[in-house]
Amino acid sequence: MEFLKQHGPSTIKELMAHLGLSETAVRHQLSGLEKSGWLAKEERRLGKGRPATVYRLTQASEGLFPKRYPELLDAVLAEAEREGIIERLLEGVAESMASELRRKLAGLEGQAKLEALLEYMDYGEMLGTLEETPTGWELKAHNCLYYATGQRFEAVCNLPPRVITRATGLPAERPFCQRDGQRACHFLIQKR
């Protein structure tokens, strides 16, 4: 994985030479990593003759390599808070996110619109559920995507209802939040 991160897509022969392993051992490792979703293979023409099979990292594998995004985000938000612009900054972020979602939700209404919204906002990690209520819908996020940052900056917890409201045109609020010890973040979305 480290070799592929440093050198890009590689053939089995390149991996054998770098790792000092047999072809069987390399294929075994590649097979397991591919089944786990960390690698993908594709055919590439590297010169004359048959195309070669090359292995590359998938987007999912990026999570295996250390990142410092939370520290950077906290530093940016702390500075915005010190400068008194955190609310304005998050308003702009909400509008930017909602603008993209509005295009994706065009032509959808009611439950179908909210189900699509949940899918687009989910990123495969929110463990979200959507239930219809007498006055609208309740969206529950059992895995808050912004949990650590929300613990430090409460204004971040108001980002999802802002995005929901701007993307759908339906009023949304956050009555319960994981930052307050709840099992899920709850967002109430009102019908018009």
C-alpha positions in Angstrom: 0.0 0.0 0.0 2.8 2.4 0.9 4.6 1.6 -2.4 1.4 2.3 -4.4 0.9 5.6 -2.5 4.5 6.7 -3.3 4.8 5.3 -6.9 1.2 5.2 -8.2 -0.4 2.3 -10.1 2.0 -0.7 -10.4 2.2 -4.1 -11.9 2.8 -7.3 -10.1 6.3 -7.5 -11.4 7.1 -4.0 -10.0 5.6 -5.0 -6.6 7.6 -8.3 -6.6 10.8 -6.4 -7.2 10.1 -3.8 -4.5 8.8 -6.2 -1.9 11.2 -9.1 -2.6 8.3 -11.6 -2.6 7.2 -14.3 -5.0 4.5 -13.7 -7.5 2.1 -16.0 -5.6 2.7 -14.0 -2.4 2.1 -10.7 -4.1 -1.0 -11.9 -5.8 -2.3 -13.3 -2.5 -1.8 -9.9 -0.8 -3.3 -8.0 -3.7 -6.4 -10.2 -3.8 -7.1 -9.6 -0.1 -6.6 -5.8 -0.4 -8.8 -5.8 -3.5 -11.6 -7.7 -1.7 -11.4 -5.2 1.2 -11.9 -2.4 -1.3 -8.5 -0.8 -0.8 -7.2 -1.6 -4.3 -8.6 -1.7 -7.8 -7.1 -3.3 -10.9 -7.2 -2.1 -14.4 -5.7 -3.0 -17.8 -3.1 -0.5 -19.2 -1.0 -0.6 -22.3 2.6 0.0 -21.1 4.2 -0.5 -24.4 4.1 -3.2 -27.1 2.3 -6.4 -26.5 -0.6 -7.3 -24.2 -2.0 -4.7 -21.8 -0.6 -5.2 -18.3 -2.7 -5.4 -15.2 -1.9 -2.6 -12.8 -3.1 -2.1 -9.2 -4.0 1.3 -7.8 -5.3 2.6 -4.5 -9.0 3.3 -4.3 -10.5 6.4 -2.7 -11.5 4.3 0.3 -7.8 3.5 1.0 -7.1 7.2 1.6 -8.5 6.7 5.1 -5.6 4.3 5.9 -3.0 7.0 5.6 -2.8 9.6 8.4 -4.3 13.0 7.8 -4.3 16.1 9.8 -7.6 17.5 8.6 -9.2 17.8 12.1 -6.3 19.8 13.5 -6.4 22.2 10.5 -10.1 22.6 10.7 -9.9 23.3 14.4 -7.2 25.9 13.8 -9.3 27.6 11.1 -12.4 27.6 13.2 -10.6 28.8 16.3 -9.2 31.7 14.3 -12.6 32.5 12.8 -14.1 32.5 16.3 -11.3 34.8 17.6 -12.0 37.2 14.6 -15.8 37.0 15.3 -16.6 35.6 11.8 -17.4 32.0 12.6 -21.1 32.4 12.0 -20.6 34.2 8.7 -18.0 31.6 7.6 -20.4 28.8 8.4 -23.3 30.6 6.6 -21.1 30.6 3.5 -20.2 27.0 3.9 -23.9 26.1 4.3 -24.9 28.0 1.2 -22.1 26.4 -0.8 -23.1 22.9 0.2 -26.8 23.6 -0.3 -26.2 25.1 -3.8 -24.7 21.8 -4.9 -27.5 19.8 -3.3 -30.2 21.9 -4.9 -29.0 20.9 -8.3 -29.0 17.2 -7.4 -32.5 17.4 -5.8 -34.1 19.3 -8.7 -37.4 17.8 -9.7 -37.9 15.8 -6.5 -40.6 16.5 -3.9 -41.5 15.4 -0.4 -40.2 12.1 0.9 -38.3 11.4 -2.3 -36.5 14.7 -2.1 -35.5 14.0 1.6 -34.4 10.5 0.9 -32.2 11.7 -1.9 -30.9 14.5 0.4 -30.0 11.9 3.0 -28.1 9.8 0.5 -26.2 12.8 -0.8 -25.3 14.1 2.7 -24.5 10.7 4.1 -21.2 10.0 2.5 -21.7 6.3 3.5 -20.9 7.1 7.1 -23.8 8.9 8.8 -25.9 5.9 9.5 -28.9 8.1 8.9 -32.6 7.3 9.1 -35.6 9.3 7.9 -39.1 8.9 9.3 -42.2 10.7 8.4 -44.0 12.5 11.3 -47.4 14.2 11.4 -45.8 17.6 10.9 -42.9 16.6 8.6 -39.9 14.3 8.9 -37.3 13.4 11.4 -33.8 12.7 10.2 -31.5 10.9 12.7 -27.8 10.8 12.2 -26.4 8.0 14.5 -22.8 8.8 13.5 -22.3 12.5 13.4 -19.8 13.4 10.7 -18.8 16.5 12.6 -18.8 15.1 16.1 -15.2 16.0 17.3 -15.4 19.5 15.7 -18.9 20.0 17.1 -17.6 19.3 20.6 -15.3 22.3 20.3 -17.4 24.6 18.1 -21.2 24.3 18.7 -21.9 26.4 15.6 -20.8 23.5 13.5 -23.7 21.4 14.8 -26.1 23.9 13.3 -24.5 23.4 9.8 -26.7 20.3 8.8 -30.1 22.0 9.5 -28.9 25.1 7.6 -27.9 23.0 4.7 -31.2 21.0 4.8 -33.3 24.2 4.9 -31.4 25.9 2.1 -31.2 22.7 -0.1 -34.9 21.8 0.3 -36.7 25.0 1.1 -38.2 23.2 4.1 -37.6 24.6 7.7 -35.2 22.3 9.7 -34.0 22.5 13.3 -31.7 20.4 15.5 -33.5 19.7 18.8 -31.1 16.9 19.9 -27.4 16.4 19.3 -24.7 13.8 20.1 -22.6 16.6 21.5 -25.3 16.8 24.3 -25.0 13.1 25.1 -27.8 11.9 22.8 -27.4 8.6 20.8 -28.1 10.4 17.6 -28.3 13.9 16.2 -32.0 14.6 15.4 -33.2 17.0 12.7 -36.8 18.0 12.4 -37.9 19.0 9.0 -41.3 20.7 8.6 -43.8 20.1 5.7 -45.0 23.2 3.9 
